[in-house]
Amino acid sequence: MEDYVVGLFSKDIKTMDDLLLHGLQDMYYAEQEITKALPKMIDLATNRDLSQGLKNHLEETKKQIERLDQVFKKLGKQPSGTDCPAIDGLVKEGDATAGEVEDKSVLDAAIIANAQAVELRHPDRMGRRTRPR
């Protein structure tokens, strides 16, 4: 267990540039995973407003990936992600929760709760950056 090193405490982060790159890779990975999870949530949502809100968020997330691509390019780096167990766990938990709910209104509430859990964790990792409106 002592050899297991996670995230910001990994051995490959030695400089501020390394730290910046790691943070960008973490964000890139999270945005990619969110774009994979949102279509499933959209398909499961029964409320039209919820479904539309999730579709809008998917488009916004794709724009975030484009912005991150530009940042990687400016840094002369290839866009890539680094595994983020927190996002993976939240997505997995959301999938499991949705599979357990039969009542449509409860399912929509579960989708909202799961989306909020991802978004609450997501900006914290990004240094509380704000998204353009």
C-alpha positions in Angstrom: 0.0 0.0 0.0 2.9 2.4 0.6 3.9 2.2 -3.1 0.4 3.4 -4.1 0.7 7.1 -5.0 -2.3 9.1 -6.1 -3.0 12.4 -7.9 -1.1 15.4 -6.7 1.3 13.3 -4.7 2.6 11.3 -7.7 6.3 11.0 -8.2 6.2 12.6 -11.7 5.2 16.0 -10.3 8.4 17.9 -9.6 7.8 21.3 -11.0 5.1 23.9 -11.3 4.8 23.0 -15.0 4.3 19.3 -14.0 1.6 20.4 -11.6 -0.1 22.5 -14.3 0.0 19.7 -16.8 -1.3 17.2 -14.3 -4.3 19.4 -13.4 -5.1 19.9 -17.1 -4.9 16.2 -17.7 -7.2 15.6 -14.8 -9.7 18.1 -16.1 -9.5 16.6 -19.6 -10.2 13.2 -18.3 -13.1 14.4 -16.2 -14.7 16.2 -19.2 -14.2 13.2 -21.4 -15.9 10.9 -18.8 -18.8 13.4 -18.4 -19.4 13.4 -22.2 -19.7 9.6 -22.0 -22.0 9.7 -19.0 -24.4 12.5 -20.1 -26.0 10.6 -23.1 -27.0 7.8 -20.8 -28.5 10.3 -18.4 -30.3 12.0 -21.2 -31.8 8.7 -22.4 -33.0 7.9 -18.8 -34.5 11.3 -18.0 -38.2 11.4 -18.3 -38.7 15.1 -17.6 -38.3 17.2 -20.8 -36.7 20.1 -19.0 -34.2 17.8 -17.3 -33.4 16.1 -20.6 -32.9 19.5 -22.3 -30.7 20.8 -19.5 -28.6 17.7 -19.7 -28.3 18.1 -23.5 -27.2 21.7 -23.0 -24.7 20.6 -20.5 -23.3 18.0 -22.9 -22.8 20.7 -25.5 -21.1 23.0 -22.9 -18.8 20.1 -21.9 -17.8 19.5 -25.5 -16.8 23.2 -25.7 -14.8 22.8 -22.5 -12.9 19.9 -24.2 -12.2 22.2 -27.2 -10.8 24.8 -24.9 -8.6 22.3 -23.1 -7.4 21.1 -26.5 -6.4 24.7 -27.3 -4.5 25.0 -23.9 -2.6 21.8 -24.6 -1.7 23.0 -28.0 -0.4 26.4 -26.7 1.7 24.4 -24.2 3.0 22.2 -27.0 1.5 19.1 -25.4 -0.7 16.4 -26.8 -4.2 16.5 -25.2 -4.4 13.5 -22.8 -6.1 12.6 -19.6 -5.0 11.1 -16.4 -7.2 8.6 -14.5 -9.4 10.3 -11.9 -10.8 7.7 -9.5 -13.2 10.3 -8.0 -15.0 11.0 -11.3 -14.9 7.2 -12.2 -16.6 6.4 -8.8 -19.2 9.1 -9.2 -20.1 7.9 -12.7 -20.2 4.3 -11.6 -22.4 5.2 -8.6 -24.7 7.1 -10.8 -25.1 4.2 -13.2 -25.8 1.8 -10.3 -28.3 4.2 -8.7 -30.2 4.8 -11.9 -30.5 1.0 -12.5 -32.2 0.6 -9.1 -34.9 3.2 -9.5 -38.3 2.2 -11.1 -40.4 5.3 -10.3 -39.9 7.9 -13.0 -40.0 11.0 -10.8 -37.6 9.4 -8.4 -35.3 8.4 -11.3 -35.2 12.0 -12.5 -34.4 13.1 -8.9 -31.6 10.5 -8.8 -30.2 11.8 -12.1 -30.2 15.3 -10.8 -28.5 14.2 -7.6 -25.9 12.3 -9.5 -25.2 15.1 -11.9 -24.8 17.5 -8.9 -22.4 15.2 -7.2 -20.2 15.2 -10.3 -20.4 18.9 -10.8 -19.7 19.7 -7.1 -16.5 17.6 -7.3 -15.6 18.8 -10.8 -15.1 22.6 -10.1 -13.2 21.8 -6.8 -10.6 20.0 -8.8 -10.4 22.8 -11.3 -9.6 25.4 -8.8 -13.1 26.8 -8.7 -12.8 28.1 -12.3 -15.9 29.6 -13.7 -17.5 28.6 -17.0 -18.4 31.2 -19.5 -22.1 31.8 -19.7 
